[in-house]
Amino acid sequence: MSKIKITQVKSVIGAPAAQRRVMAALGIKKMHQTVEHEDTPSVQGMITKVKHLVSVEK
């Protein structure tokens, strides 16, 4: 599978608790942190939930 890089570009302050939990599940703890994940449907679904808080690179 291919890898994707996910970077937090906007703060989770003021975001709903569900979106905070998604960010934690992705392994992102602070601003401008980048994590790599396999490009799976479950990860794509999580990215969709927080697409306004992150940027994604293939």
ROSE-4610 file (N, C-alpha, C; in Angstrom, 1 decimal, always signed):
// ROSE-4610
residu = [M/M/M/S/S/S/K/K/K/I/I/I/K/K/K/I/I/I/T/T/T/Q/Q/Q/V/V/V/K/K/K/S/S/S/V/V/V/I/I/I/G/G/G/A/A/A/P/P/P/A/A/A/A/A/A/Q/Q/Q/R/R/R/R/R/R/V/V/V/M/M/M/A/A/A/A/A/A/L/L/L/G/G/G/I/I/I/K/K/K/K/K/K/M/M/M/H/H/H/Q/Q/Q/T/T/T/V/V/V/E/E/E/H/H/H/E/E/E/D/D/D/T/T/T/P/P/P/S/S/S/V/V/V/Q/Q/Q/G/G/G/M/M/M/I/I/I/T/T/T/K/K/K/V/V/V/K/K/K/H/H/H/L/L/L/V/V/V/S/S/S/V/V/V/E/E/E/K/K/K]
num = [1/1/1/2/2/2/3/3/3/4/4/4/5/5/5/6/6/6/7/7/7/8/8/8/9/9/9/10/10/10/11/11/11/12/12/12/13/13/13/14/14/14/15/15/15/16/16/16/17/17/17/18/18/18/19/19/19/20/20/20/21/21/21/22/22/22/23/23/23/24/24/24/25/25/25/26/26/26/27/27/27/28/28/28/29/29/29/30/30/30/31/31/31/32/32/32/33/33/33/34/34/34/35/35/35/36/36/36/37/37/37/38/38/38/39/39/39/40/40/40/41/41/41/42/42/42/43/43/43/44/44/44/45/45/45/46/46/46/47/47/47/48/48/48/49/49/49/50/50/50/51/51/51/52/52/52/53/53/53/54/54/54/55/55/55/56/56/56/57/57/57/58/58/58]
x = [+0.8/+0.0/+0.9/+0.3/+1.0/+0.9/+1.8/+1.8/+1.3/+0.6/+0.2/+0.8/+1.1/+1.6/+0.4/+0.1/-0.9/-0.3/-0.5/+0.0/-1.1/-1.0/-2.0/-1.7/-2.7/-2.4/-3.3/-4.3/-5.2/-5.4/-5.6/-5.7/-7.0/-7.0/-8.2/-8.9/-8.4/-9.1/-10.4/-11.5/-12.8/-13.5/-12.7/-13.3/-14.1/-15.1/-15.9/-15.1/-15.5/-14.8/-14.5/-15.5/-15.3/-14.1/-14.0/-12.8/-11.5/-11.5/-10.3/-9.9/-10.9/-10.6/-10.1/-10.5/-10.0/-8.6/-8.3/-6.9/-6.0/-6.4/-5.7/-5.5/-6.5/-6.4/-5.5/-5.3/-4.3/-2.9/-2.8/-1.5/-0.9/-1.8/-1.4/-1.7/-0.6/-0.8/-0.6/+0.1/+0.3/+0.4/+0.4/+0.4/+1.7/+1.5/+2.6/+3.3/+2.7/+3.2/+2.8/+3.7/+3.4/+3.5/+2.5/+2.5/+2.3/+2.8/+2.6/+1.7/+0.8/-0.1/-0.3/-0.7/-1.1/-2.3/-2.5/-3.6/-4.7/-5.5/-6.6/-7.9/-9.0/-10.3/-10.6/-10.2/-10.5/-9.7/-8.5/-7.7/-8.3/-8.7/-9.4/-10.6/-11.4/-12.6/-12.3/-11.2/-10.8/-10.3/-9.6/-9.2/-10.3/-11.4/-12.6/-13.2/-13.2/-13.9/-13.1/-11.8/-11.0/-10.3/-10.8/-10.2/-9.9/-10.6/-10.4/-9.3/-8.8/-7.7/-6.4/-6.4/-5.1/-4.9/-3.6/-3.3/-2.7/-2.9/-2.6/-1.7/-0.6/+0.3/+0.4/+0.4/+0.6/+2.0]
y = [-1.2/+0.0/+1.2/+2.3/+3.6/+4.3/+5.1/+5.9/+7.3/+7.9/+9.3/+10.0/+11.3/+12.2/+13.1/+13.2/+14.0/+15.0/+16.3/+17.4/+18.2/+18.5/+19.4/+20.9/+21.6/+23.0/+24.0/+23.4/+24.3/+23.7/+24.6/+24.1/+23.4/+22.5/+21.8/+22.5/+23.6/+24.4/+24.8/+24.5/+24.9/+23.8/+22.8/+21.7/+20.8/+20.2/+19.2/+18.0/+17.4/+16.3/+15.2/+14.9/+13.8/+14.1/+15.3/+15.7/+15.6/+15.9/+15.8/+14.3/+13.5/+12.0/+11.5/+12.0/+11.5/+12.0/+13.2/+13.7/+12.8/+12.4/+11.6/+10.2/+9.7/+8.4/+8.3/+9.5/+9.6/+9.7/+10.0/+10.2/+11.6/+12.5/+14.0/+14.6/+15.2/+15.8/+17.3/+17.9/+19.3/+19.9/+21.2/+21.9/+21.5/+21.5/+21.2/+19.9/+19.0/+17.6/+16.8/+16.0/+15.2/+13.7/+13.0/+11.5/+10.8/+9.6/+8.8/+7.6/+7.3/+6.2/+5.5/+4.2/+3.5/+4.2/+4.2/+4.8/+3.7/+3.6/+2.6/+3.4/+2.7/+3.4/+3.9/+3.2/+3.7/+5.0/+5.1/+6.4/+7.5/+7.1/+8.1/+8.7/+7.8/+8.3/+9.2/+8.9/+9.8/+11.2/+11.1/+12.4/+13.2/+12.6/+13.3/+14.0/+13.4/+14.0/+15.3/+15.4/+16.5/+17.2/+17.2/+17.7/+19.2/+19.9/+21.4/+21.7/+20.6/+20.8/+20.3/+19.5/+18.9/+19.1/+18.9/+18.8/+17.4/+16.9/+15.5/+15.5/+14.8/+14.6/+13.1/+12.8/+11.4/+11.0]
z = [+0.0/+0.0/+0.0/-0.5/-0.5/+0.8/+1.1/+2.4/+2.1/+3.0/+2.9/+4.2/+4.0/+5.1/+5.5/+6.8/+7.3/+8.2/+8.0/+8.8/+9.3/+10.6/+11.2/+10.9/+10.3/+9.9/+10.7/+11.4/+12.2/+13.5/+14.5/+15.9/+16.2/+17.1/+17.5/+18.7/+19.1/+20.1/+19.5/+20.2/+19.8/+18.9/+18.5/+17.7/+18.6/+18.0/+18.8/+19.3/+20.3/+21.0/+20.0/+19.1/+18.1/+17.2/+16.8/+15.9/+16.7/+18.0/+18.8/+18.9/+19.1/+19.2/+17.9/+16.7/+15.4/+15.3/+15.7/+15.6/+16.5/+17.7/+18.5/+17.9/+17.3/+16.7/+15.5/+14.8/+13.8/+14.3/+15.6/+16.2/+16.2/+15.9/+15.8/+17.2/+17.8/+19.1/+19.1/+18.1/+18.2/+16.7/+16.7/+15.4/+14.6/+13.3/+12.3/+12.5/+13.3/+13.4/+12.2/+11.6/+10.5/+10.8/+10.4/+10.6/+9.3/+9.2/+8.0/+8.3/+7.4/+7.6/+6.2/+6.3/+5.0/+4.5/+3.2/+2.5/+2.5/+3.6/+3.7/+3.8/+3.5/+3.6/+5.0/+6.0/+7.4/+7.6/+7.2/+7.4/+6.5/+5.3/+4.4/+5.1/+5.8/+6.4/+7.6/+8.3/+9.4/+8.9/+7.8/+7.2/+6.7/+6.2/+5.7/+6.9/+8.1/+9.3/+9.7/+9.5/+10.0/+8.8/+7.6/+6.4/+6.6/+7.4/+7.6/+8.6/+9.2/+10.2/+9.7/+8.7/+8.2/+6.7/+6.3/+4.9/+4.6/+3.4/+3.1/+1.9/+2.0/+0.8/+0.5/-0.8/-1.2/-1.2]
